[in-house]
Amino acid sequence: MIGSMKIKTSVTLDELVLRAIDKATTRGRSRSRVIEEAAREFLARRARASREARDLAILNEMAEELNGEMEDVLAYQADL
């Protein structure tokens, strides 16, 4: 998405949130950039959480079979 077209929009923010955003701005880092970076991080976290939930569901669905395979493997180990 780097270099994608920018679209102007309007959002309503809590005054304290806006103050915090303003504190995070610098000469080369505008409000828009701070908000866009925060939105990208939020969306990435949501996508990661969704993938992790899907993976966990798959593992839970396969748990009995996987545990059986592990017990089989452990049965072949030599006693120490």
RODO-2510 file (C-alpha; in nm, 4 decimals, decimal comma):
residues 80
     n   res          X          Y          Z
     1     m     0,0000     0,0000     0,0000
     2     i     0,3007     0,2294     0,0019
     3     g     0,2405     0,5123    -0,2416
     4     s    -0,1338     0,4613    -0,2531
     5     m    -0,3652     0,7536    -0,3201
     6     k    -0,4568     0,9617    -0,0169
     7     i    -0,8221     1,0501     0,0426
     8     k    -0,9250     1,3386     0,2634
     9     t    -1,1768     1,2487     0,5307
    10     s    -1,3186     1,3914     0,8491
    11     v    -1,3271     1,2232     1,1896
    12     t    -1,4492     1,3322     1,5299
    13     l    -1,2076     1,2672     1,8159
    14     d    -1,2145     1,3130     2,1885
    15     e    -1,0262     1,6282     2,2886
    16     l    -0,7795     1,4352     2,5048
    17     v    -0,7055     1,1964     2,2188
    18     l    -0,6437     1,4887     1,9858
    19     r    -0,4066     1,6468     2,2373
    20     a    -0,2134     1,3205     2,2625
    21     i    -0,1952     1,3008     1,8837
    22     d    -0,0695     1,6578     1,8690
    23     k     0,2045     1,5710     2,1192
    24     a     0,3115     1,2850     1,8919
    25     t     0,3444     1,5104     1,5888
    26     t     0,6743     1,6560     1,4741
    27     r     0,7888     1,8639     1,1821
    28     g     0,7947     1,5663     0,9497
    29     r     0,5118     1,3753     1,1156
    30     s     0,1708     1,5380     1,0777
    31     r    -0,1536     1,4574     1,2581
    32     s    -0,2656     1,2670     0,9513
    33     r     0,0493     1,0567     0,9531
    34     v     0,0214     0,9821     1,3260
    35     i    -0,3417     0,8761     1,2857
    36     e    -0,2667     0,6700     0,9748
    37     e     0,0216     0,4907     1,1500
    38     a    -0,2001     0,4194     1,4500
    39     a    -0,4778     0,2865     1,2262
    40     r    -0,2337     0,0625     1,0377
    41     e    -0,0979    -0,0791     1,3645
    42     f    -0,4514    -0,1378     1,4949
    43     l    -0,5568    -0,3144     1,1744
    44     a    -0,2409    -0,5269     1,1724
    45     r    -0,3059    -0,6338     1,5346
    46     r    -0,6661    -0,7266     1,4470
    47     a    -0,5535    -0,9277     1,1448
    48     r    -0,2879    -1,1066     1,3540
    49     a    -0,5428    -1,1833     1,6291
    50     s    -0,7812    -1,3209     1,3685
    51     r    -0,5106    -1,5466     1,2211
    52     e    -0,4097    -1,6653     1,5677
    53     a    -0,7718    -1,7429     1,6590
    54     r    -0,8136    -1,9387     1,3352
    55     d    -0,4898    -2,1319     1,4002
    56     l    -0,5946    -2,2080     1,7575
    57     a    -0,9315    -2,3376     1,6368
    58     i    -0,7527    -2,5686     1,3927
    59     l    -0,5182    -2,6957     1,6665
    60     n    -0,8080    -2,7514     1,9051
    61     e    -0,9985    -2,9366     1,6340
    62     m    -0,6979    -3,1611     1,5701
    63     a    -0,5832    -3,1909     1,9335
    64     e    -0,6984    -3,5468     1,9912
    65     e    -0,5317    -3,6741     1,6739
    66     l    -0,2109    -3,4775     1,7407
    67     n    -0,1934    -3,6015     2,1001
    68     g    -0,2364    -3,9584     1,9779
    69     e     0,0506    -3,9157     1,7336
    70     m     0,2694    -3,7721     2,0098
    71     e     0,1932    -4,0642     2,2402
    72     d     0,2906    -4,2995     1,9582
    73     v     0,6215    -4,1171     1,9056
    74     l     0,6965    -4,1150     2,2784
    75     a     0,6339    -4,4914     2,2954
    76     y     0,9328    -4,5450     2,0637
    77     q     1,1770    -4,3528     2,2836
    78     a     1,4359    -4,5493     2,4727
    79     d     1,4290    -4,5397     2,8524
    80     l     1,7174    -4,3452     2,9991
***
